[in-house]
Amino acid sequence: MSQAQEVLGRTLKWLGAGVLALMVLASLLLLIALLVNAHDEPLAPQALALLAPPANPYLPADNVYVALQGFDAPPAESVIAAGTARIEQRLTRQDAHRLAFKGDVSFIQPLVSSVWDEAPQHEEQIRTLVADNHELLMRYFDLTLLRGYYESARASALTPSAEVPNQVRRLFLAQLALQMRAPSHFERQLGLAELELDIRLWHRVLTGEGTLLWKMLAIAFLQSDYLLLADLIADRNVDLDPREAYAEALVPSFDEGDWDLGRAFAAEFRIQVAILRGAEADTAARTTGWLERSGSRLSDRFLKLNATENLLAKRTRLWMAAAADPGKYYRTVGASAGGPPHDQNAWLLPWSYNPLGRLLAAPATESYRHYPPRAWDEAALQRLVRVGYEIRQRRIRISDLPTFLQAHPQWSTHPADGRPFLWDADTRELRVQTVSQHPSAWRFGIRIWQKAPGG
């Protein structure tokens, strides 16, 4: 045998030994991983607490959520009956019979431009749209009279989505802008009362029991209400009650806890668990072949449902604590930290306990960091509109404005970080220094009332 053949033989021998050793090591690691993942852990008390939703204090006829589910019910039908049926039977929307919005109201952009300025330019279109969508507007007004908001559908991926009345709301605001210019004092006061009712409606949704979707919609709708209200306050021709007590009715200061999105995170947790449990049952039902069943059993070894729920609950609790207090949010999360600390065991090798559950839990809660600052910016806008009213009510001169703002930080600073609102003398606007990222065109500034010449 030649020397080359001997070298090749020894190389193949060592290569074979190496491959065998790697196979033995891989088998050993797999065995260890299977042993580590042999049992699921019990549900932790914090997970059990989050899984239990609070009691529903509202009858269907008093619940904004039920009415929203049935908002586009066929003409002349009860929105409460339609909403209740959709919730109980998980019905999809019946497009052929639903009461749809007629026309186009896209010329009204409440978060971008001034509804107060735009509405008179489209008065004929608005009056036509009001006539064509009378029943939808009446349904929307009825929402403002309901007692509260509670998402009564059982947490599930199959829960039907409620109708978002975006177009109807735009028309509602545009109609109010015209109504506030009516020659009748009574009609103007009625319009102002309707705006107050709308603010209270979305305040009830904000503080009710629901998921992030409707919390964020409530915040956006409150923003559009407050921007319209700010324009009314800034206009010298709009009648406003000068009494001090009227400020609490027109521009009330919500409790700090009203902007806490923690309960929405808890509601999202219940949906995540329902999806997780439902996905497991669905996979088991659809798995028929022996190869699929073997793969499913193997993956089940590395996805522990209780452990995953416990991890989700732990991360959800971290976000709930951060959302309750801006100071704690920025101390624990940090502006550049990207979220609460990751689980301490996330760095372990893939065969560590519940690896698939860890992979699922991290992205499920990571996006929560974006939402609390958005709520606090809306709280700041509410302060901004309140200070605009106080400036008008007290007839503060522009030259005295910086002193007045400095003397009233409860109205002139951001509740999240204490930064003062900025006064632009050139544009005569006061604006919020936001803590969240928003579309660049969104308005977070208001015009300030000024005394009439010689007034």
C-alpha positions as a Markdown table, in Angstrom:
| # | Residue | x | y | z |
|---|---|---|---|---|
| 1 | Met | 0.0 | 0.0 | 0.0 |
| 2 | Ser | 1.4 | 3.4 | -0.9 |
| 3 | Gln | 2.0 | 6.2 | 1.5 |
| 4 | Ala | -0.8 | 8.3 | 0.0 |
| 5 | Gln | -3.3 | 5.4 | 0.5 |
| 6 | Glu | -2.2 | 5.1 | 4.1 |
| 7 | Val | -2.7 | 8.8 | 4.7 |
| 8 | Leu | -6.1 | 8.7 | 3.1 |
| 9 | Gly | -7.1 | 5.7 | 5.1 |
| 10 | Arg | -6.1 | 7.4 | 8.4 |
| 11 | Thr | -7.9 | 10.5 | 7.4 |
| 12 | Leu | -11.1 | 8.6 | 6.6 |
| 13 | Lys | -10.7 | 6.7 | 9.8 |
| 14 | Trp | -10.4 | 9.9 | 11.9 |
| 15 | Leu | -13.2 | 11.6 | 9.9 |
| 16 | Gly | -15.5 | 8.7 | 10.5 |
| 17 | Ala | -14.6 | 8.8 | 14.2 |
| 18 | Gly | -15.3 | 12.5 | 14.3 |
| 19 | Val | -18.7 | 12.1 | 12.6 |
| 20 | Leu | -19.6 | 9.3 | 15.0 |
| 21 | Ala | -18.5 | 11.4 | 18.0 |
| 22 | Leu | -20.6 | 14.3 | 16.7 |
| 23 | Met | -23.6 | 12.1 | 16.3 |
| 24 | Val | -23.2 | 10.7 | 19.8 |
| 25 | Leu | -22.8 | 14.3 | 21.1 |
| 26 | Ala | -25.9 | 15.4 | 19.2 |
| 27 | Ser | -27.9 | 12.4 | 20.5 |
| 28 | Leu | -26.7 | 13.2 | 24.0 |
| 29 | Leu | -27.7 | 16.8 | 23.7 |
| 30 | Leu | -31.1 | 15.9 | 22.3 |
| 31 | Leu | -31.6 | 13.4 | 25.1 |
| 32 | Ile | -30.7 | 16.1 | 27.7 |
| 33 | Ala | -33.0 | 18.5 | 26.0 |
| 34 | Leu | -35.8 | 16.0 | 26.0 |
| 35 | Leu | -35.2 | 15.3 | 29.7 |
| 36 | Val | -35.1 | 19.1 | 30.5 |
| 37 | Asn | -38.4 | 19.6 | 28.6 |
| 38 | Ala | -40.1 | 16.4 | 29.9 |
| 39 | His | -42.6 | 18.2 | 32.0 |
| 40 | Asp | -44.5 | 21.5 | 31.8 |
| 41 | Glu | -44.5 | 23.8 | 34.8 |
| 42 | Pro | -47.8 | 24.8 | 36.6 |
| 43 | Leu | -49.4 | 28.1 | 35.8 |
| 44 | Ala | -48.0 | 30.9 | 37.9 |
| 45 | Pro | -50.4 | 33.0 | 40.1 |
| 46 | Gln | -49.7 | 36.1 | 38.0 |
| 47 | Ala | -50.7 | 34.2 | 34.8 |
| 48 | Leu | -53.9 | 32.9 | 36.5 |
| 49 | Ala | -54.8 | 36.4 | 37.6 |
| 50 | Leu | -54.3 | 37.9 | 34.1 |
| 51 | Leu | -56.4 | 35.1 | 32.6 |
| 52 | Ala | -59.4 | 36.1 | 34.7 |
| 53 | Pro | -61.2 | 39.1 | 33.0 |
| 54 | Pro | -63.0 | 41.6 | 35.3 |
| 55 | Ala | -66.7 | 41.3 | 35.6 |
| 56 | Asn | -68.9 | 43.0 | 33.0 |
| 57 | Pro | -71.0 | 45.6 | 34.7 |
| 58 | Tyr | -73.1 | 46.5 | 31.6 |
| 59 | Leu | -76.1 | 45.1 | 29.9 |
| 60 | Pro | -75.9 | 44.8 | 26.1 |
| 61 | Ala | -78.1 | 47.8 | 25.7 |
| 62 | Asp | -75.7 | 49.9 | 27.8 |
| 63 | Asn | -72.5 | 48.7 | 26.2 |
| 64 | Val | -70.7 | 50.8 | 23.5 |
| 65 | Tyr | -68.8 | 47.7 | 22.4 |
| 66 | Val | -72.0 | 45.8 | 21.5 |
| 67 | Ala | -73.4 | 48.8 | 19.6 |
| 68 | Leu | -70.2 | 49.1 | 17.7 |
| 69 | Gln | -70.3 | 45.5 | 16.7 |
| 70 | Gly | -73.8 | 46.1 | 15.3 |
| 71 | Phe | -73.1 | 49.6 | 14.0 |
| 72 | Asp | -73.6 | 48.7 | 10.4 |
| 73 | Ala | -76.6 | 46.5 | 10.9 |
| 74 | Pro | -79.2 | 46.6 | 8.0 |
| 75 | Pro | -81.4 | 49.8 | 7.9 |
| 76 | Ala | -84.0 | 50.1 | 10.6 |
| 77 | Glu | -82.6 | 47.1 | 12.5 |
| 78 | Ser | -81.4 | 47.3 | 16.1 |
| 79 | Val | -77.7 | 47.7 | 16.4 |
| 80 | Ile | -77.8 | 46.1 | 19.9 |
| 81 | Ala | -79.5 | 43.0 | 18.6 |
| 82 | Ala | -77.1 | 42.8 | 15.6 |
| 83 | Gly | -74.1 | 43.3 | 17.8 |
| 84 | Thr | -75.2 | 40.7 | 20.4 |
| 85 | Ala | -75.8 | 38.2 | 17.6 |
| 86 | Arg | -72.3 | 38.8 | 16.1 |
| 87 | Ile | -70.6 | 38.4 | 19.4 |
| 88 | Glu | -72.5 | 35.3 | 20.5 |
| 89 | Gln | -72.4 | 33.5 | 17.1 |
| 90 | Arg | -69.1 | 35.1 | 15.9 |
| 91 | Leu | -70.7 | 36.2 | 12.7 |
| 92 | Thr | -68.9 | 38.0 | 9.9 |
| 93 | Arg | -70.2 | 41.2 | 8.5 |
| 94 | Gln | -73.0 | 40.8 | 5.9 |
| 95 | Asp | -71.8 | 43.1 | 3.1 |
| 96 | Ala | -74.9 | 42.6 | 1.0 |
| 97 | His | -77.2 | 44.0 | 3.7 |
| 98 | Arg | -75.1 | 46.3 | 5.9 |
| 99 | Leu | -75.8 | 50.0 | 6.2 |
| 100 | Ala | -72.8 | 51.4 | 4.5 |
| 101 | Phe | -71.7 | 55.0 | 4.4 |
| 102 | Lys | -72.7 | 56.9 | 1.3 |
| 103 | Gly | -70.4 | 59.4 | -0.3 |
| 104 | Asp | -66.9 | 60.6 | 0.3 |
| 105 | Val | -65.8 | 62.6 | 3.3 |
| 106 | Ser | -62.1 | 62.3 | 2.8 |
| 107 | Phe | -61.8 | 66.1 | 2.5 |
| 108 | Ile | -62.1 | 66.2 | 6.3 |
| 109 | Gln | -58.8 | 65.1 | 7.9 |
| 110 | Pro | -59.2 | 65.9 | 11.6 |
| 111 | Leu | -55.6 | 65.0 | 12.7 |
| 112 | Val | -53.9 | 66.8 | 9.8 |
| 113 | Ser | -55.9 | 69.9 | 9.0 |
| 114 | Ser | -58.4 | 72.1 | 10.9 |
| 115 | Val | -62.0 | 70.8 | 10.7 |
| 116 | Trp | -63.1 | 74.3 | 11.8 |
| 117 | Asp | -61.4 | 75.9 | 8.8 |
| 118 | Glu | -62.2 | 73.2 | 6.2 |
| 119 | Ala | -66.0 | 72.6 | 6.9 |
| 120 | Pro | -67.2 | 76.0 | 5.6 |
| 121 | Gln | -65.4 | 75.4 | 2.3 |
| 122 | His | -67.4 | 72.2 | 1.8 |
| 123 | Glu | -70.7 | 73.2 | 3.3 |
| 124 | Glu | -72.9 | 72.0 | 0.4 |
| 125 | Gln | -71.1 | 68.6 | 0.3 |
| 126 | Ile | -71.4 | 68.2 | 4.1 |
| 127 | Arg | -75.2 | 68.9 | 4.1 |
| 128 | Thr | -75.7 | 66.4 | 1.2 |
| 129 | Leu | -73.7 | 63.8 | 3.2 |
| 130 | Val | -75.7 | 64.5 | 6.3 |
| 131 | Ala | -78.9 | 63.9 | 4.5 |
| 132 | Asp | -77.6 | 60.7 | 2.8 |
| 133 | Asn | -76.3 | 59.2 | 6.1 |
| 134 | His | -78.9 | 60.4 | 8.5 |
| 135 | Glu | -79.5 | 56.9 | 10.1 |
| 136 | Leu | -75.7 | 56.3 | 10.6 |
| 137 | Leu | -75.3 | 59.7 | 12.2 |
| 138 | Met | -78.3 | 59.0 | 14.6 |
| 139 | Arg | -76.6 | 55.7 | 15.4 |
| 140 | Tyr | -73.4 | 57.5 | 16.2 |
| 141 | Phe | -75.2 | 60.0 | 18.4 |
| 142 | Asp | -76.8 | 57.1 | 20.3 |
| 143 | Leu | -73.3 | 55.8 | 21.1 |
| 144 | Thr | -72.6 | 58.9 | 23.1 |
| 145 | Leu | -75.6 | 58.1 | 25.4 |
| 146 | Leu | -74.5 | 54.6 | 26.4 |
| 147 | Arg | -73.1 | 54.0 | 29.9 |
| 148 | Gly | -69.7 | 52.3 | 29.3 |
| 149 | Tyr | -67.4 | 50.1 | 27.2 |
| 150 | Tyr | -66.6 | 46.4 | 27.8 |
| 151 | Glu | -65.4 | 44.0 | 25.2 |
| 152 | Ser | -67.7 | 41.2 | 26.1 |
| 153 | Ala | -66.7 | 38.7 | 23.3 |
| 154 | Arg | -64.7 | 35.7 | 24.6 |
| 155 | Ala | -61.0 | 36.1 | 23.9 |
| 156 | Ser | -60.3 | 34.3 | 20.6 |
| 157 | Ala | -58.7 | 34.7 | 17.2 |
| 158 | Leu | -62.2 | 34.2 | 15.8 |
| 159 | Thr | -63.8 | 37.2 | 17.6 |
| 160 | Pro | -65.5 | 39.4 | 15.0 |
| 161 | Ser | -64.0 | 42.9 | 14.5 |
| 162 | Ala | -66.3 | 45.8 | 15.3 |
| 163 | Glu | -67.0 | 48.5 | 12.8 |
| 164 | Val | -64.7 | 51.5 | 13.1 |
| 165 | Pro | -67.0 | 54.6 | 12.4 |
| 166 | Asn | -64.2 | 56.7 | 10.9 |
| 167 | Gln | -66.3 | 58.2 | 8.1 |
| 168 | Val | -69.3 | 58.8 | 10.3 |
| 169 | Arg | -67.1 | 60.6 | 12.9 |
| 170 | Arg | -65.5 | 62.8 | 10.3 |
| 171 | Leu | -69.0 | 63.8 | 9.1 |
| 172 | Phe | -70.1 | 64.3 | 12.7 |
| 173 | Leu | -67.2 | 66.7 | 13.3 |
| 174 | Ala | -67.8 | 68.5 | 10.1 |
| 175 | Gln | -71.5 | 69.0 | 10.9 |
| 176 | Leu | -70.5 | 70.3 | 14.3 |
| 177 | Ala | -68.2 | 72.8 | 12.7 |
| 178 | Leu | -71.1 | 74.1 | 10.7 |
| 179 | Gln | -73.5 | 74.0 | 13.6 |
| 180 | Met | -71.2 | 76.1 | 15.7 |
| 181 | Arg | -71.6 | 78.9 | 13.1 |
| 182 | Ala | -75.4 | 78.8 | 13.0 |
| 183 | Pro | -77.2 | 82.1 | 13.7 |
| 184 | Ser | -79.2 | 80.5 | 16.5 |
| 185 | His | -77.6 | 80.6 | 19.9 |
| 186 | Phe | -79.5 | 77.5 | 21.0 |
| 187 | Glu | -78.2 | 75.5 | 18.0 |
| 188 | Arg | -74.6 | 76.6 | 18.7 |
| 189 | Gln | -74.9 | 75.6 | 22.4 |
| 190 | Leu | -76.4 | 72.3 | 21.3 |
| 191 | Gly | -73.4 | 71.7 | 19.0 |
| 192 | Leu | -71.0 | 72.4 | 21.8 |
| 193 | Ala | -72.9 | 70.0 | 24.1 |
| 194 | Glu | -72.6 | 67.3 | 21.4 |
| 195 | Leu | -68.9 | 67.8 | 21.2 |
| 196 | Glu | -68.7 | 67.4 | 25.0 |
| 197 | Leu | -70.7 | 64.2 | 24.8 |
| 198 | Asp | -68.3 | 62.8 | 22.1 |
| 199 | Ile | -65.3 | 63.5 | 24.3 |
| 200 | Arg | -67.0 | 61.6 | 27.2 |
| 201 | Leu | -67.9 | 58.7 | 24.8 |
| 202 | Trp | -64.3 | 58.1 | 23.8 |
| 203 | His | -63.2 | 58.7 | 27.4 |
| 204 | Arg | -65.4 | 55.8 | 28.4 |
| 205 | Val | -63.8 | 53.7 | 25.7 |
| 206 | Leu | -60.4 | 54.7 | 26.8 |
| 207 | Thr | -61.1 | 53.7 | 30.4 |
| 208 | Gly | -63.2 | 50.7 | 29.6 |
| 209 | Glu | -62.2 | 47.0 | 29.4 |
| 210 | Gly | -60.8 | 46.4 | 25.9 |
| 211 | Thr | -57.9 | 45.6 | 23.7 |
| 212 | Leu | -55.2 | 47.9 | 22.3 |
| 213 | Leu | -57.0 | 48.5 | 19.0 |
| 214 | Trp | -59.9 | 50.4 | 20.6 |
| 215 | Lys | -57.8 | 52.1 | 23.2 |
| 216 | Met | -55.6 | 53.6 | 20.4 |
| 217 | Leu | -58.7 | 54.5 | 18.4 |
| 218 | Ala | -60.2 | 56.2 | 21.4 |
| 219 | Ile | -57.0 | 58.2 | 21.8 |
| 220 | Ala | -57.0 | 59.2 | 18.1 |
| 221 | Phe | -60.7 | 60.2 | 18.3 |
| 222 | Leu | -60.1 | 62.3 | 21.4 |
| 223 | Gln | -57.2 | 64.0 | 19.6 |
| 224 | Ser | -59.6 | 65.0 | 16.8 |
| 225 | Asp | -62.2 | 66.2 | 19.3 |
| 226 | Tyr | -59.7 | 68.3 | 21.2 |
| 227 | Leu | -58.2 | 69.9 | 18.0 |
| 228 | Leu | -61.7 | 71.0 | 17.0 |
| 229 | Leu | -62.4 | 72.3 | 20.5 |
| 230 | Ala | -59.1 | 74.2 | 20.5 |
| 231 | Asp | -60.1 | 76.0 | 17.2 |
| 232 | Leu | -63.4 | 76.9 | 18.8 |
| 233 | Ile | -61.7 | 78.3 | 21.8 |
| 234 | Ala | -59.3 | 80.3 | 19.7 |
| 235 | Asp | -62.1 | 81.9 | 17.6 |
| 236 | Arg | -63.3 | 85.2 | 19.1 |
| 237 | Asn | -66.7 | 84.8 | 17.4 |
| 238 | Val | -67.6 | 81.5 | 19.2 |
| 239 | Asp | -69.7 | 81.9 | 22.3 |
| 240 | Leu | -68.2 | 80.2 | 25.4 |
| 241 | Asp | -69.4 | 80.4 | 28.9 |
| 242 | Pro | -66.8 | 82.5 | 30.8 |
| 243 | Arg | -67.4 | 80.8 | 34.2 |
| 244 | Glu | -64.5 | 79.1 | 35.8 |
| 245 | Ala | -66.6 | 76.0 | 36.6 |
| 246 | Tyr | -67.4 | 75.6 | 32.9 |
| 247 | Ala | -63.7 | 74.6 | 32.2 |
| 248 | Glu | -64.3 | 71.3 | 34.0 |
| 249 | Ala | -67.2 | 70.5 | 31.7 |
| 250 | Leu | -65.7 | 71.7 | 28.5 |
| 251 | Val | -62.0 | 70.6 | 29.0 |
| 252 | Pro | -61.9 | 68.3 | 32.0 |
| 253 | Ser | -58.6 | 67.0 | 33.2 |
| 254 | Phe | -58.7 | 63.2 | 33.2 |
| 255 | Asp | -57.2 | 61.3 | 36.1 |
| 256 | Glu | -53.6 | 60.2 | 35.4 |
| 257 | Gly | -54.7 | 56.5 | 35.6 |
| 258 | Asp | -57.1 | 57.1 | 32.7 |
| 259 | Trp | -54.1 | 57.1 | 30.4 |
| 260 | Asp | -52.8 | 53.8 | 31.7 |
| 261 | Leu | -52.9 | 51.2 | 29.0 |
| 262 | Gly | -52.0 | 48.3 | 31.4 |
| 263 | Arg | -55.5 | 46.7 | 31.3 |
| 264 | Ala | -55.3 | 46.7 | 27.5 |
| 265 | Phe | -52.1 | 44.7 | 27.8 |
| 266 | Ala | -53.9 | 42.2 | 30.1 |
| 267 | Ala | -56.7 | 41.9 | 27.5 |
| 268 | Glu | -54.0 | 41.2 | 24.8 |
| 269 | Phe | -52.5 | 38.5 | 27.0 |
| 270 | Arg | -55.9 | 36.7 | 27.2 |
| 271 | Ile | -56.1 | 36.8 | 23.4 |
| 272 | Gln | -52.5 | 35.5 | 23.0 |
| 273 | Val | -53.2 | 32.6 | 25.3 |
| 274 | Ala | -56.5 | 31.8 | 23.4 |
| 275 | Ile | -54.6 | 31.8 | 20.1 |
| 276 | Leu | -51.8 | 29.7 | 21.6 |
| 277 | Arg | -54.2 | 27.1 | 23.0 |
| 278 | Gly | -56.3 | 27.2 | 19.8 |
| 279 | Ala | -53.3 | 26.7 | 17.6 |
| 280 | Glu | -52.3 | 23.6 | 19.5 |
| 281 | Ala | -55.8 | 22.1 | 19.2 |
| 282 | Asp | -56.0 | 23.0 | 15.5 |
| 283 | Thr | -52.6 | 21.4 | 14.8 |
| 284 | Ala | -53.6 | 18.2 | 16.6 |
| 285 | Ala | -56.9 | 18.0 | 14.7 |
| 286 | Arg | -55.2 | 18.5 | 11.3 |
| 287 | Thr | -52.2 | 16.1 | 11.9 |
| 288 | Thr | -53.0 | 12.8 | 10.3 |
| 289 | Gly | -49.9 | 11.1 | 8.9 |
| 290 | Trp | -47.4 | 9.2 | 11.1 |
| 291 | Leu | -44.6 | 11.5 | 10.0 |
| 292 | Glu | -46.6 | 14.6 | 10.8 |
| 293 | Arg | -47.7 | 13.2 | 14.1 |
| 294 | Ser | -44.1 | 12.4 | 15.0 |
| 295 | Gly | -43.0 | 15.9 | 14.1 |
| 296 | Ser | -45.8 | 17.4 | 16.1 |
| 297 | Arg | -45.0 | 15.3 | 19.2 |
| 298 | Leu | -41.3 | 16.3 | 18.9 |
| 299 | Ser | -42.2 | 20.0 | 18.6 |
| 300 | Asp | -44.6 | 19.7 | 21.5 |
| 301 | Arg | -41.6 | 18.6 | 23.6 |
| 302 | Phe | -40.1 | 22.0 | 23.2 |
| 303 | Leu | -43.3 | 24.1 | 23.4 |
| 304 | Lys | -44.6 | 24.1 | 27.0 |
| 305 | Leu | -47.9 | 25.9 | 27.1 |
| 306 | Asn | -48.0 | 26.7 | 30.8 |
| 307 | Ala | -44.4 | 27.8 | 30.7 |
| 308 | Thr | -45.1 | 30.0 | 27.7 |
| 309 | Glu | -48.1 | 31.5 | 29.3 |
| 310 | Asn | -46.0 | 32.2 | 32.5 |
| 311 | Leu | -43.4 | 33.9 | 30.4 |
| 312 | Leu | -46.0 | 36.0 | 28.5 |
| 313 | Ala | -47.6 | 36.9 | 31.9 |
| 314 | Lys | -44.2 | 38.0 | 33.3 |
| 315 | Arg | -43.4 | 40.2 | 30.3 |
| 316 | Thr | -47.0 | 41.6 | 30.2 |
| 317 | Arg | -46.7 | 42.5 | 33.9 |
| 318 | Leu | -43.4 | 44.3 | 33.2 |
| 319 | Trp | -45.1 | 46.4 | 30.5 |
| 320 | Met | -48.2 | 47.0 | 32.7 |
| 321 | Ala | -46.0 | 48.4 | 35.4 |
| 322 | Ala | -44.1 | 50.6 | 32.9 |
| 323 | Ala | -47.4 | 51.9 | 31.3 |
| 324 | Ala | -48.7 | 53.0 | 34.7 |
| 325 | Asp | -46.1 | 55.6 | 35.4 |
| 326 | Pro | -44.1 | 57.7 | 32.8 |
| 327 | Gly | -41.2 | 58.1 | 35.3 |
| 328 | Lys | -40.9 | 54.3 | 35.8 |
| 329 | Tyr | -41.3 | 53.7 | 32.0 |
| 330 | Tyr | -38.3 | 55.8 | 31.2 |
| 331 | Arg | -36.2 | 54.5 | 34.1 |
| 332 | Thr | -36.8 | 50.8 | 33.4 |
| 333 | Val | -37.2 | 50.9 | 29.6 |
| 334 | Gly | -35.1 | 53.9 | 28.7 |
| 335 | Ala | -35.5 | 55.9 | 25.5 |
| 336 | Ser | -33.0 | 53.7 | 23.6 |
| 337 | Ala | -33.4 | 50.4 | 25.5 |
| 338 | Gly | -36.1 | 49.1 | 23.2 |
| 339 | Gly | -38.2 | 47.5 | 25.9 |
| 340 | Pro | -38.2 | 45.9 | 29.3 |
| 341 | Pro | -35.2 | 43.6 | 30.0 |
| 342 | His | -35.3 | 40.3 | 28.1 |
| 343 | Asp | -35.7 | 37.1 | 30.1 |
| 344 | Gln | -32.6 | 36.2 | 31.9 |
| 345 | Asn | -32.4 | 32.8 | 30.3 |
| 346 | Ala | -32.9 | 33.9 | 26.7 |
| 347 | Trp | -29.2 | 33.4 | 26.0 |
| 348 | Leu | -29.1 | 29.7 | 26.7 |
| 349 | Leu | -28.6 | 27.1 | 24.0 |
| 350 | Pro | -31.5 | 26.1 | 21.8 |
| 351 | Trp | -32.0 | 22.9 | 23.8 |
| 352 | Ser | -32.8 | 24.8 | 27.0 |
| 353 | Tyr | -36.2 | 24.7 | 28.6 |
| 354 | Asn | -39.2 | 25.7 | 26.4 |
| 355 | Pro | -37.2 | 27.1 | 23.5 |
| 356 | Leu | -40.2 | 27.5 | 21.2 |
| 357 | Gly | -42.2 | 29.2 | 23.8 |
| 358 | Arg | -39.3 | 31.7 | 24.4 |
| 359 | Leu | -39.3 | 32.5 | 20.7 |
| 360 | Leu | -43.0 | 33.1 | 20.7 |
| 361 | Ala | -43.2 | 35.2 | 23.8 |
| 362 | Ala | -40.6 | 37.8 | 22.9 |
| 363 | Pro | -42.2 | 39.3 | 19.8 |
| 364 | Ala | -45.7 | 39.0 | 21.3 |
| 365 | Thr | -45.0 | 41.8 | 23.8 |
| 366 | Glu | -42.1 | 43.7 | 22.2 |
| 367 | Ser | -44.4 | 46.2 | 20.4 |
| 368 | Tyr | -46.0 | 47.3 | 23.7 |
| 369 | Arg | -43.2 | 49.9 | 24.1 |
| 370 | His | -44.8 | 52.1 | 21.4 |
| 371 | Tyr | -48.2 | 52.6 | 23.0 |
| 372 | Pro | -47.8 | 54.3 | 26.4 |
| 373 | Pro | -46.0 | 57.4 | 25.0 |
| 374 | Arg | -48.8 | 57.8 | 22.5 |
| 375 | Ala | -51.3 | 57.9 | 25.3 |
| 376 | Trp | -49.2 | 60.4 | 27.2 |
| 377 | Asp | -49.0 | 62.7 | 24.2 |
| 378 | Glu | -52.8 | 62.8 | 24.1 |
| 379 | Ala | -52.8 | 63.7 | 27.8 |
| 380 | Ala | -50.4 | 66.5 | 26.9 |
| 381 | Leu | -52.7 | 67.7 | 24.2 |
| 382 | Gln | -55.6 | 67.7 | 26.6 |
| 383 | Arg | -53.5 | 70.0 | 28.9 |
| 384 | Leu | -52.7 | 72.2 | 25.9 |
| 385 | Val | -56.3 | 72.7 | 25.0 |
| 386 | Arg | -57.1 | 73.4 | 28.7 |
| 387 | Val | -54.4 | 76.1 | 28.9 |
| 388 | Gly | -55.8 | 77.6 | 25.6 |
| 389 | Tyr | -59.2 | 77.8 | 27.4 |
| 390 | Glu | -57.7 | 79.4 | 30.5 |
| 391 | Ile | -55.9 | 82.0 | 28.4 |
| 392 | Arg | -59.2 | 83.0 | 26.8 |
| 393 | Gln | -61.2 | 82.8 | 30.0 |
| 394 | Arg | -58.6 | 85.0 | 31.9 |
| 395 | Arg | -58.0 | 87.2 | 28.8 |
| 396 | Ile | -54.3 | 86.8 | 29.0 |
| 397 | Arg | -52.4 | 89.1 | 26.6 |
| 398 | Ile | -49.8 | 87.6 | 24.3 |
| 399 | Ser | -47.1 | 89.7 | 26.0 |
| 400 | Asp | -47.9 | 88.0 | 29.3 |
| 401 | Leu | -48.2 | 84.5 | 27.9 |
| 402 | Pro | -44.7 | 83.2 | 28.8 |
| 403 | Thr | -45.2 | 84.3 | 32.4 |
| 404 | Phe | -48.6 | 82.7 | 32.6 |
| 405 | Leu | -47.4 | 79.4 | 31.2 |
| 406 | Gln | -44.5 | 79.3 | 33.6 |
| 407 | Ala | -46.9 | 80.0 | 36.5 |
| 408 | His | -49.2 | 77.0 | 35.6 |
| 409 | Pro | -47.0 | 73.9 | 34.8 |
| 410 | Gln | -50.1 | 71.7 | 35.5 |
| 411 | Trp | -51.4 | 73.0 | 32.1 |
| 412 | Ser | -48.3 | 73.9 | 30.2 |
| 413 | Thr | -45.9 | 70.9 | 30.5 |
| 414 | His | -45.9 | 67.4 | 29.2 |
| 415 | Pro | -47.1 | 64.9 | 31.9 |
| 416 | Ala | -44.6 | 62.3 | 30.8 |
| 417 | Asp | -41.3 | 64.2 | 31.0 |
| 418 | Gly | -42.2 | 67.7 | 32.2 |
| 419 | Arg | -41.0 | 69.5 | 29.1 |
| 420 | Pro | -42.8 | 72.8 | 28.6 |
| 421 | Phe | -45.0 | 73.5 | 25.6 |
| 422 | Leu | -43.4 | 75.7 | 23.0 |
| 423 | Trp | -44.7 | 79.1 | 22.0 |
| 424 | Asp | -44.1 | 80.3 | 18.4 |
| 425 | Ala | -44.6 | 84.0 | 18.3 |
| 426 | Asp | -44.5 | 84.1 | 14.5 |
| 427 | Thr | -47.3 | 81.5 | 13.9 |
| 428 | Arg | -49.1 | 82.4 | 17.2 |
| 429 | Glu | -49.2 | 78.7 | 18.0 |
| 430 | Leu | -48.5 | 76.8 | 21.2 |
| 431 | Arg | -47.5 | 73.2 | 20.7 |
| 432 | Val | -46.6 | 70.0 | 22.5 |
| 433 | Gln | -43.1 | 68.5 | 22.5 |
| 434 | Thr | -44.2 | 64.9 | 21.9 |
| 435 | Val | -42.5 | 61.9 | 23.4 |
| 436 | Ser | -43.8 | 59.4 | 20.8 |
| 437 | Gln | -43.3 | 59.1 | 17.0 |
| 438 | His | -46.3 | 60.3 | 15.0 |
| 439 | Pro | -46.9 | 61.0 | 11.3 |
| 440 | Ser | -45.2 | 64.2 | 10.5 |
| 441 | Ala | -48.5 | 65.9 | 9.4 |
| 442 | Trp | -50.4 | 65.2 | 12.6 |
| 443 | Arg | -51.2 | 68.4 | 14.6 |
| 444 | Phe | -50.0 | 68.8 | 18.2 |
| 445 | Gly | -50.3 | 72.5 | 18.3 |
| 446 | Ile | -53.1 | 75.0 | 18.8 |
| 447 | Arg | -53.9 | 78.6 | 17.9 |
| 448 | Ile | -54.2 | 80.9 | 20.9 |
| 449 | Trp | -57.1 | 83.3 | 21.5 |
| 450 | Gln | -56.3 | 87.0 | 21.1 |
| 451 | Lys | -58.2 | 90.0 | 22.2 |
| 452 | Ala | -60.0 | 91.9 | 19.4 |
| 453 | Pro | -58.4 | 95.2 | 18.6 |
| 454 | Gly | -59.7 | 97.7 | 21.1 |
| 455 | Gly | -61.3 | 94.9 | 23.0 |
